[in-house]
């Protein structure tokens, strides 16, 4: 895959729509990452992000003891998931760390 297109045309002017800007790729990725910091996700949003069923996510991620010991805020100070206090209660996910967790652990989670 190439990330460069070279077109040589003298005196060419390209006008961007007012709704667009040009930023460096690393700056864009940094801004995108920071956009989710401090934001919370619901279980439905996590299911949509990962594109799996609720039973699959519960069984293969949220209820797995080894994973829960890492992500549950009551079991790990560095965790990022607030588990419900009672059956039928809500989960709360810290968006930035949830996204990072699935990015970094994709192979392990989906190789079950």
HELIX and SHEET records of a PDB file:
HELIX    1   1 UNK A   25  UNK A   35  1                                  11    
HELIX    2   2 UNK A   43  UNK A   50  1                                   8    
HELIX    3   3 UNK A   54  UNK A   57  1                                   4    
HELIX    4   4 UNK A   58  UNK A   62  3                                   5    
HELIX    5   5 UNK A   65  UNK A   71  1                                   7    
HELIX    6   6 UNK A   95  UNK A  104  1                                  10    
HELIX    7   7 UNK A  106  UNK A  110  1                                   5    
SHEET    1   A 3 UNK A  40  UNK A  41  0                                        
SHEET    2   A 3 UNK A  92  UNK A  94 -1                                        
SHEET    3   A 3 UNK A  81  UNK A  82 -1                                        
END                                                                             
